[in-house]
Amino acid sequence: MALDGEPVKPETYEGDSITVEGVQDNQVTGEEGRFTAIGCGLWAQLPPLAPGAHSLRIHGQSGDLSVDVDYVLTVGASSA
């Protein structure tokens, strides 16, 4: 992960049991109702960003799962 070309170190959260309530035809199970899943992953907190354009790149792979996303974040000037 990189913000404006500088590395951002994410934190790893090991699996915790979570309860999810799905609506009919949801994208996870296709069924409505409650089910138990595992919530885990990498999380990053970004510092406050100065006004202007910023780039955020997220790239990673684990087994057959991969992600490669580039965001352009635009921060407006504060009116306060």
Gaussian input, Z-matrix of N, CA and C with variables (Angstrom, degrees):
# hf/3-21g

backbone

0 1
 N
 C     1     B1
 C     2     B2     1     A1
 N     3     B3     2     A2     1     D1
 C     4     B4     3     A3     2     D2
 C     5     B5     4     A4     3     D3
 N     6     B6     5     A5     4     D4
 C     7     B7     6     A6     5     D5
 C     8     B8     7     A7     6     D6
 N     9     B9     8     A8     7     D7
 C    10    B10     9     A9     8     D8
 C    11    B11    10    A10     9     D9
 N    12    B12    11    A11    10    D10
 C    13    B13    12    A12    11    D11
 C    14    B14    13    A13    12    D12
 N    15    B15    14    A14    13    D13
 C    16    B16    15    A15    14    D14
 C    17    B17    16    A16    15    D15
 N    18    B18    17    A17    16    D16
 C    19    B19    18    A18    17    D17
 C    20    B20    19    A19    18    D18
 N    21    B21    20    A20    19    D19
 C    22    B22    21    A21    20    D20
 C    23    B23    22    A22    21    D21
 N    24    B24    23    A23    22    D22
 C    25    B25    24    A24    23    D23
 C    26    B26    25    A25    24    D24
 N    27    B27    26    A26    25    D25
 C    28    B28    27    A27    26    D26
 C    29    B29    28    A28    27    D27
 N    30    B30    29    A29    28    D28
 C    31    B31    30    A30    29    D29
 C    32    B32    31    A31    30    D30
 N    33    B33    32    A32    31    D31
 C    34    B34    33    A33    32    D32
 C    35    B35    34    A34    33    D33
 N    36    B36    35    A35    34    D34
 C    37    B37    36    A36    35    D35
 C    38    B38    37    A37    36    D36
 N    39    B39    38    A38    37    D37
 C    40    B40    39    A39    38    D38
 C    41    B41    40    A40    39    D39
 N    42    B42    41    A41    40    D40
 C    43    B43    42    A42    41    D41
 C    44    B44    43    A43    42    D42
 N    45    B45    44    A44    43    D43
 C    46    B46    45    A45    44    D44
 C    47    B47    46    A46    45    D45
 N    48    B48    47    A47    46    D46
 C    49    B49    48    A48    47    D47
 C    50    B50    49    A49    48    D48
 N    51    B51    50    A50    49    D49
 C    52    B52    51    A51    50    D50
 C    53    B53    52    A52    51    D51
 N    54    B54    53    A53    52    D52
 C    55    B55    54    A54    53    D53
 C    56    B56    55    A55    54    D54
 N    57    B57    56    A56    55    D55
 C    58    B58    57    A57    56    D56
 C    59    B59    58    A58    57    D57
 N    60    B60    59    A59    58    D58
 C    61    B61    60    A60    59    D59
 C    62    B62    61    A61    60    D60
 N    63    B63    62    A62    61    D61
 C    64    B64    63    A63    62    D62
 C    65    B65    64    A64    63    D63
 N    66    B66    65    A65    64    D64
 C    67    B67    66    A66    65    D65
 C    68    B68    67    A67    66    D66
 N    69    B69    68    A68    67    D67
 C    70    B70    69    A69    68    D68
 C    71    B71    70    A70    69    D69
 N    72    B72    71    A71    70    D70
 C    73    B73    72    A72    71    D71
 C    74    B74    73    A73    72    D72
 N    75    B75    74    A74    73    D73
 C    76    B76    75    A75    74    D74
 C    77    B77    76    A76    75    D75
 N    78    B78    77    A77    76    D76
 C    79    B79    78    A78    77    D77
 C    80    B80    79    A79    78    D78
 N    81    B81    80    A80    79    D79
 C    82    B82    81    A81    80    D80
 C    83    B83    82    A82    81    D81
 N    84    B84    83    A83    82    D82
 C    85    B85    84    A84    83    D83
 C    86    B86    85    A85    84    D84
 N    87    B87    86    A86    85    D85
 C    88    B88    87    A87    86    D86
 C    89    B89    88    A88    87    D87
 N    90    B90    89    A89    88    D88
 C    91    B91    90    A90    89    D89
 C    92    B92    91    A91    90    D90
 N    93    B93    92    A92    91    D91
 C    94    B94    93    A93    92    D92
 C    95    B95    94    A94    93    D93
 N    96    B96    95    A95    94    D94
 C    97    B97    96    A96    95    D95
 C    98    B98    97    A97    96    D96
 N    99    B99    98    A98    97    D97
 C   100   B100    99    A99    98    D98
 C   101   B101   100   A100    99    D99
 N   102   B102   101   A101   100   D100
 C   103   B103   102   A102   101   D101
 C   104   B104   103   A103   102   D102
 N   105   B105   104   A104   103   D103
 C   106   B106   105   A105   104   D104
 C   107   B107   106   A106   105   D105
 N   108   B108   107   A107   106   D106
 C   109   B109   108   A108   107   D107
 C   110   B110   109   A109   108   D108
 N   111   B111   110   A110   109   D109
 C   112   B112   111   A111   110   D110
 C   113   B113   112   A112   111   D111
 N   114   B114   113   A113   112   D112
 C   115   B115   114   A114   113   D113
 C   116   B116   115   A115   114   D114
 N   117   B117   116   A116   115   D115
 C   118   B118   117   A117   116   D116
 C   119   B119   118   A118   117   D117
 N   120   B120   119   A119   118   D118
 C   121   B121   120   A120   119   D119
 C   122   B122   121   A121   120   D120
 N   123   B123   122   A122   121   D121
 C   124   B124   123   A123   122   D122
 C   125   B125   124   A124   123   D123
 N   126   B126   125   A125   124   D124
 C   127   B127   126   A126   125   D125
 C   128   B128   127   A127   126   D126
 N   129   B129   128   A128   127   D127
 C   130   B130   129   A129   128   D128
 C   131   B131   130   A130   129   D129
 N   132   B132   131   A131   130   D130
 C   133   B133   132   A132   131   D131
 C   134   B134   133   A133   132   D132
 N   135   B135   134   A134   133   D133
 C   136   B136   135   A135   134   D134
 C   137   B137   136   A136   135   D135
 N   138   B138   137   A137   136   D136
 C   139   B139   138   A138   137   D137
 C   140   B140   139   A139   138   D138
 N   141   B141   140   A140   139   D139
 C   142   B142   141   A141   140   D140
 C   143   B143   142   A142   141   D141
 N   144   B144   143   A143   142   D142
 C   145   B145   144   A144   143   D143
 C   146   B146   145   A145   144   D144
 N   147   B147   146   A146   145   D145
 C   148   B148   147   A147   146   D146
 C   149   B149   148   A148   147   D147
 N   150   B150   149   A149   148   D148
 C   151   B151   150   A150   149   D149
 C   152   B152   151   A151   150   D150
 N   153   B153   152   A152   151   D151
 C   154   B154   153   A153   152   D152
 C   155   B155   154   A154   153   D153
 N   156   B156   155   A155   154   D154
 C   157   B157   156   A156   155   D155
 C   158   B158   157   A157   156   D156
 N   159   B159   158   A158   157   D157
 C   160   B160   159   A159   158   D158
 C   161   B161   160   A160   159   D159
 N   162   B162   161   A161   160   D160
 C   163   B163   162   A162   161   D161
 C   164   B164   163   A163   162   D162
 N   165   B165   164   A164   163   D163
 C   166   B166   165   A165   164   D164
 C   167   B167   166   A166   165   D165
 N   168   B168   167   A167   166   D166
 C   169   B169   168   A168   167   D167
 C   170   B170   169   A169   168   D168
 N   171   B171   170   A170   169   D169
 C   172   B172   171   A171   170   D170
 C   173   B173   172   A172   171   D171
 N   174   B174   173   A173   172   D172
 C   175   B175   174   A174   173   D173
 C   176   B176   175   A175   174   D174
 N   177   B177   176   A176   175   D175
 C   178   B178   177   A177   176   D176
 C   179   B179   178   A178   177   D177
 N   180   B180   179   A179   178   D178
 C   181   B181   180   A180   179   D179
 C   182   B182   181   A181   180   D180
 N   183   B183   182   A182   181   D181
 C   184   B184   183   A183   182   D182
 C   185   B185   184   A184   183   D183
 N   186   B186   185   A185   184   D184
 C   187   B187   186   A186   185   D185
 C   188   B188   187   A187   186   D186
 N   189   B189   188   A188   187   D187
 C   190   B190   189   A189   188   D188
 C   191   B191   190   A190   189   D189
 N   192   B192   191   A191   190   D190
 C   193   B193   192   A192   191   D191
 C   194   B194   193   A193   192   D192
 N   195   B195   194   A194   193   D193
 C   196   B196   195   A195   194   D194
 C   197   B197   196   A196   195   D195
 N   198   B198   197   A197   196   D196
 C   199   B199   198   A198   197   D197
 C   200   B200   199   A199   198   D198
 N   201   B201   200   A200   199   D199
 C   202   B202   201   A201   200   D200
 C   203   B203   202   A202   201   D201
 N   204   B204   203   A203   202   D202
 C   205   B205   204   A204   203   D203
 C   206   B206   205   A205   204   D204
 N   207   B207   206   A206   205   D205
 C   208   B208   207   A207   206   D206
 C   209   B209   208   A208   207   D207
 N   210   B210   209   A209   208   D208
 C   211   B211   210   A210   209   D209
 C   212   B212   211   A211   210   D210
 N   213   B213   212   A212   211   D211
 C   214   B214   213   A213   212   D212
 C   215   B215   214   A214   213   D213
 N   216   B216   215   A215   214   D214
 C   217   B217   216   A216   215   D215
 C   218   B218   217   A217   216   D216
 N   219   B219   218   A218   217   D217
 C   220   B220   219   A219   218   D218
 C   221   B221   220   A220   219   D219
 N   222   B222   221   A221   220   D220
 C   223   B223   222   A222   221   D221
 C   224   B224   223   A223   222   D222
 N   225   B225   224   A224   223   D223
 C   226   B226   225   A225   224   D224
 C   227   B227   226   A226   225   D225
 N   228   B228   227   A227   226   D226
 C   229   B229   228   A228   227   D227
 C   230   B230   229   A229   228   D228
 N   231   B231   230   A230   229   D229
 C   232   B232   231   A231   230   D230
 C   233   B233   232   A232   231   D231
 N   234   B234   233   A233   232   D232
 C   235   B235   234   A234   233   D233
 C   236   B236   235   A235   234   D234
 N   237   B237   236   A236   235   D235
 C   238   B238   237   A237   236   D236
 C   239   B239   238   A238   237   D237

   B1=1.4390
   B2=1.5257
   B3=1.3261
   B4=1.4614
   B5=1.5289
   B6=1.3282
   B7=1.4580
   B8=1.5157
   B9=1.3171
   B10=1.4637
   B11=1.5291
   B12=1.3352
   B13=1.4616
   B14=1.5131
   B15=1.3273
   B16=1.4678
   B17=1.5302
   B18=1.3262
   B19=1.4728
   B20=1.5246
   B21=1.3150
   B22=1.4617
   B23=1.5231
   B24=1.3245
   B25=1.4593
   B26=1.5259
   B27=1.3364
   B28=1.4621
   B29=1.5256
   B30=1.3209
   B31=1.4545
   B32=1.5222
   B33=1.3229
   B34=1.4531
   B35=1.5197
   B36=1.3203
   B37=1.4554
   B38=1.5245
   B39=1.3200
   B40=1.4658
   B41=1.5205
   B42=1.2976
   B43=1.4570
   B44=1.5131
   B45=1.3260
   B46=1.4528
   B47=1.5250
   B48=1.3030
   B49=1.4496
   B50=1.5337
   B51=1.3289
   B52=1.4610
   B53=1.5311
   B54=1.3164
   B55=1.4623
   B56=1.5126
   B57=1.3194
   B58=1.4587
   B59=1.5182
   B60=1.3172
   B61=1.4593
   B62=1.5168
   B63=1.3146
   B64=1.4567
   B65=1.5197
   B66=1.3159
   B67=1.4558
   B68=1.5275
   B69=1.2962
   B70=1.4621
   B71=1.5234
   B72=1.3244
   B73=1.4706
   B74=1.5225
   B75=1.3581
   B76=1.4592
   B77=1.5218
   B78=1.3041
   B79=1.4631
   B80=1.5235
   B81=1.3363
   B82=1.4638
   B83=1.5200
   B84=1.3369
   B85=1.4667
   B86=1.5233
   B87=1.3299
   B88=1.4540
   B89=1.5187
   B90=1.3340
   B91=1.4558
   B92=1.5206
   B93=1.3332
   B94=1.4581
   B95=1.5173
   B96=1.3293
   B97=1.4532
   B98=1.5110
   B99=1.3126
   B100=1.4640
   B101=1.5199
   B102=1.3217
   B103=1.4552
   B104=1.5160
   B105=1.3022
   B106=1.4580
   B107=1.5172
   B108=1.3146
   B109=1.4588
   B110=1.5293
   B111=1.3007
   B112=1.4601
   B113=1.5209
   B114=1.3295
   B115=1.4624
   B116=1.5160
   B117=1.3076
   B118=1.4657
   B119=1.5199
   B120=1.3028
   B121=1.4562
   B122=1.5053
   B123=1.3093
   B124=1.4592
   B125=1.5210
   B126=1.3243
   B127=1.4532
   B128=1.5156
   B129=1.3138
   B130=1.4584
   B131=1.5182
   B132=1.3153
   B133=1.4571
   B134=1.5162
   B135=1.3219
   B136=1.4573
   B137=1.5201
   B138=1.3198
   B139=1.4638
   B140=1.5316
   B141=1.3442
   B142=1.4689
   B143=1.5304
   B144=1.3115
   B145=1.4620
   B146=1.5182
   B147=1.3144
   B148=1.4643
   B149=1.5298
   B150=1.3258
   B151=1.4584
   B152=1.5276
   B153=1.3253
   B154=1.4534
   B155=1.5220
   B156=1.3232
   B157=1.4611
   B158=1.5261
   B159=1.3182
   B160=1.4655
   B161=1.5165
   B162=1.3274
   B163=1.4584
   B164=1.5248
   B165=1.3260
   B166=1.4579
   B167=1.5163
   B168=1.3287
   B169=1.4608
   B170=1.5144
   B171=1.3348
   B172=1.4553
   B173=1.5184
   B174=1.3326
   B175=1.4579
   B176=1.5130
   B177=1.3169
   B178=1.4547
   B179=1.5093
   B180=1.3179
   B181=1.4523
   B182=1.5206
   B183=1.3157
   B184=1.4552
   B185=1.5221
   B186=1.3134
   B187=1.4638
   B188=1.5128
   B189=1.3236
   B190=1.4670
   B191=1.5275
   B192=1.3339
   B193=1.4564
   B194=1.5280
   B195=1.3147
   B196=1.4622
   B197=1.5199
   B198=1.3286
   B199=1.4554
   B200=1.5263
   B201=1.3136
   B202=1.4637
   B203=1.5272
   B204=1.3376
   B205=1.4622
   B206=1.5180
   B207=1.3146
   B208=1.4644
   B209=1.5270
   B210=1.3386
   B211=1.4543
   B212=1.5220
   B213=1.3155
   B214=1.4465
   B215=1.5285
   B216=1.3268
   B217=1.4629
   B218=1.5204
   B219=1.3184
   B220=1.4609
   B221=1.5202
   B222=1.3211
   B223=1.4481
   B224=1.5179
   B225=1.3329
   B226=1.4564
   B227=1.5119
   B228=1.3130
   B229=1.4618
   B230=1.5201
   B231=1.3139
   B232=1.4569
   B233=1.5128
   B234=1.3427
   B235=1.4627
   B236=1.5329
   B237=1.3155
   B238=1.4777
   B239=1.5098
   A1=107.15
   A2=116.23
   A3=120.13
   A4=109.89
   A5=116.05
   A6=123.43
   A7=107.03
   A8=116.39
   A9=122.22
   A10=110.87
   A11=116.19
   A12=121.96
   A13=115.27
   A14=117.85
   A15=121.58
   A16=109.55
   A17=117.97
   A18=120.10
   A19=112.57
   A20=115.51
   A21=123.33
   A22=105.74
   A23=116.36
   A24=119.70
   A25=109.87
   A26=116.91
   A27=119.13
   A28=110.91
   A29=115.47
   A30=121.72
   A31=108.24
   A32=116.50
   A33=121.53
   A34=109.62
   A35=115.79
   A36=121.37
   A37=107.51
   A38=115.03
   A39=120.22
   A40=109.15
   A41=116.07
   A42=121.79
   A43=114.57
   A44=116.07
   A45=124.64
   A46=107.62
   A47=116.18
   A48=120.56
   A49=109.32
   A50=116.67
   A51=121.95
   A52=108.56
   A53=116.37
   A54=121.49
   A55=108.23
   A56=115.52
   A57=121.90
   A58=107.87
   A59=116.60
   A60=120.24
   A61=108.25
   A62=115.50
   A63=121.31
   A64=111.86
   A65=115.15
   A66=121.22
   A67=107.88
   A68=116.55
   A69=121.12
   A70=109.98
   A71=117.27
   A72=125.12
   A73=112.93
   A74=117.98
   A75=118.82
   A76=109.91
   A77=116.83
   A78=122.47
   A79=114.20
   A80=118.22
   A81=120.50
   A82=111.07
   A83=116.86
   A84=120.10
   A85=112.73
   A86=117.89
   A87=121.14
   A88=113.38
   A89=116.69
   A90=121.35
   A91=109.76
   A92=115.06
   A93=118.66
   A94=109.56
   A95=115.99
   A96=121.03
   A97=111.65
   A98=115.02
   A99=121.44
   A100=110.51
   A101=114.78
   A102=119.97
   A103=108.85
   A104=115.37
   A105=121.68
   A106=108.90
   A107=116.19
   A108=122.32
   A109=107.99
   A110=115.66
   A111=122.03
   A112=108.07
   A113=116.01
   A114=121.56
   A115=108.86
   A116=116.56
   A117=120.95
   A118=108.46
   A119=116.78
   A120=119.51
   A121=113.53
   A122=113.42
   A123=122.52
   A124=107.81
   A125=116.24
   A126=121.95
   A127=108.72
   A128=116.67
   A129=121.01
   A130=109.43
   A131=115.14
   A132=120.80
   A133=106.70
   A134=116.52
   A135=121.27
   A136=109.82
   A137=115.91
   A138=118.86
   A139=109.29
   A140=117.45
   A141=118.81
   A142=109.42
   A143=116.27
   A144=120.99
   A145=111.03
   A146=115.68
   A147=121.56
   A148=109.28
   A149=117.75
   A150=119.49
   A151=111.14
   A152=115.21
   A153=120.77
   A154=111.24
   A155=116.24
   A156=122.98
   A157=110.13
   A158=115.69
   A159=123.11
   A160=108.29
   A161=116.35
   A162=120.23
   A163=109.66
   A164=115.23
   A165=122.04
   A166=107.13
   A167=116.93
   A168=122.04
   A169=108.98
   A170=115.32
   A171=121.78
   A172=106.68
   A173=115.90
   A174=121.15
   A175=108.37
   A176=117.31
   A177=119.63
   A178=112.09
   A179=115.03
   A180=121.25
   A181=109.71
   A182=115.91
   A183=122.67
   A184=107.05
   A185=116.49
   A186=119.86
   A187=110.64
   A188=116.86
   A189=121.82
   A190=113.26
   A191=117.32
   A192=121.35
   A193=109.86
   A194=116.13
   A195=119.17
   A196=109.39
   A197=114.66
   A198=121.22
   A199=108.29
   A200=115.86
   A201=121.61
   A202=106.64
   A203=116.25
   A204=121.90
   A205=109.65
   A206=115.86
   A207=122.00
   A208=107.84
   A209=115.96
   A210=121.60
   A211=108.93
   A212=116.49
   A213=122.39
   A214=105.25
   A215=115.74
   A216=121.85
   A217=108.50
   A218=117.39
   A219=121.08
   A220=108.11
   A221=116.51
   A222=123.08
   A223=108.62
   A224=115.78
   A225=120.44
   A226=111.25
   A227=116.37
   A228=121.56
   A229=109.67
   A230=116.44
   A231=121.60
   A232=109.32
   A233=116.34
   A234=120.40
   A235=111.33
   A236=115.86
   A237=118.64
   A238=111.59
   D1=139.27
   D2=179.63
   D3=-143.32
   D4=138.47
   D5=176.15
   D6=-114.96
   D7=118.63
   D8=-177.65
   D9=51.91
   D10=38.75
   D11=176.76
   D12=82.87
   D13=-5.41
   D14=179.92
   D15=-101.01
   D16=135.48
   D17=-179.08
   D18=-60.86
   D19=141.34
   D20=173.53
   D21=-120.73
   D22=122.12
   D23=-177.94
   D24=-88.11
   D25=117.81
   D26=177.53
   D27=-79.40
   D28=160.56
   D29=174.05
   D30=-97.51
   D31=142.30
   D32=178.65
   D33=-95.23
   D34=128.48
   D35=175.35
   D36=-113.16
   D37=117.69
   D38=178.18
   D39=-69.73
   D40=165.50
   D41=-174.92
   D42=-63.23
   D43=130.24
   D44=171.53
   D45=-122.11
   D46=143.12
   D47=177.71
   D48=-71.67
   D49=131.23
   D50=177.93
   D51=-130.35
   D52=153.07
   D53=175.36
   D54=-107.02
   D55=130.98
   D56=-177.83
   D57=-121.18
   D58=138.53
   D59=174.42
   D60=-110.05
   D61=115.31
   D62=-177.08
   D63=-99.33
   D64=148.51
   D65=174.17
   D66=-92.04
   D67=163.33
   D68=-179.83
   D69=-55.20
   D70=139.33
   D71=179.82
   D72=63.96
   D73=24.70
   D74=177.62
   D75=-64.67
   D76=160.18
   D77=-173.63
   D78=-78.21
   D79=-11.04
   D80=-178.60
   D81=-88.64
   D82=-54.08
   D83=-176.24
   D84=-115.00
   D85=-17.35
   D86=-176.21
   D87=79.20
   D88=-1.47
   D89=-177.37
   D90=-126.15
   D91=157.86
   D92=174.51
   D93=-90.35
   D94=160.51
   D95=178.16
   D96=119.48
   D97=174.49
   D98=-178.89
   D99=-88.36
   D100=144.15
   D101=173.12
   D102=-148.68
   D103=160.33
   D104=179.89
   D105=-99.87
   D106=137.99
   D107=178.70
   D108=-138.00
   D109=179.35
   D110=177.19
   D111=-112.57
   D112=124.45
   D113=175.92
   D114=-99.19
   D115=120.54
   D116=-179.31
   D117=-155.09
   D118=175.77
   D119=174.32
   D120=142.17
   D121=-168.11
   D122=177.71
   D123=-106.80
   D124=134.60
   D125=-178.46
   D126=-131.06
   D127=142.73
   D128=178.88
   D129=-134.69
   D130=141.15
   D131=175.38
   D132=-110.58
   D133=124.50
   D134=-178.73
   D135=-88.27
   D136=148.87
   D137=176.17
   D138=-72.82
   D139=164.41
   D140=174.35
   D141=-56.99
   D142=135.93
   D143=-176.74
   D144=-102.32
   D145=141.24
   D146=176.18
   D147=-69.33
   D148=154.49
   D149=176.36
   D150=-56.19
   D151=144.44
   D152=179.46
   D153=124.48
   D154=-170.61
   D155=-177.93
   D156=-90.63
   D157=140.29
   D158=178.15
   D159=-135.95
   D160=149.83
   D161=176.56
   D162=-110.96
   D163=137.61
   D164=176.86
   D165=-127.03
   D166=120.92
   D167=179.91
   D168=-115.70
   D169=127.19
   D170=177.32
   D171=-120.47
   D172=122.20
   D173=-178.35
   D174=-142.21
   D175=131.99
   D176=177.73
   D177=-171.94
   D178=167.74
   D179=-179.57
   D180=-151.61
   D181=142.26
   D182=173.99
   D183=-146.59
   D184=112.21
   D185=-176.43
   D186=60.18
   D187=-127.58
   D188=-179.29
   D189=-85.87
   D190=-5.04
   D191=-177.73
   D192=-95.56
   D193=130.83
   D194=175.49
   D195=-140.52
   D196=155.57
   D197=177.56
   D198=-140.30
   D199=141.38
   D200=177.95
   D201=-149.68
   D202=99.93
   D203=-173.15
   D204=-129.47
   D205=136.81
   D206=173.45
   D207=-119.82
   D208=124.98
   D209=177.79
   D210=-113.01
   D211=145.66
   D212=167.77
   D213=-110.69
   D214=115.15
   D215=-179.48
   D216=-100.93
   D217=128.91
   D218=178.25
   D219=-114.00
   D220=119.37
   D221=-178.98
   D222=-104.92
   D223=123.64
   D224=178.23
   D225=-83.01
   D226=160.34
   D227=177.42
   D228=-71.62
   D229=143.37
   D230=179.41
   D231=-73.92
   D232=141.81
   D233=178.31
   D234=-94.73
   D235=0.04
   D236=-177.96
   D237=-86.40

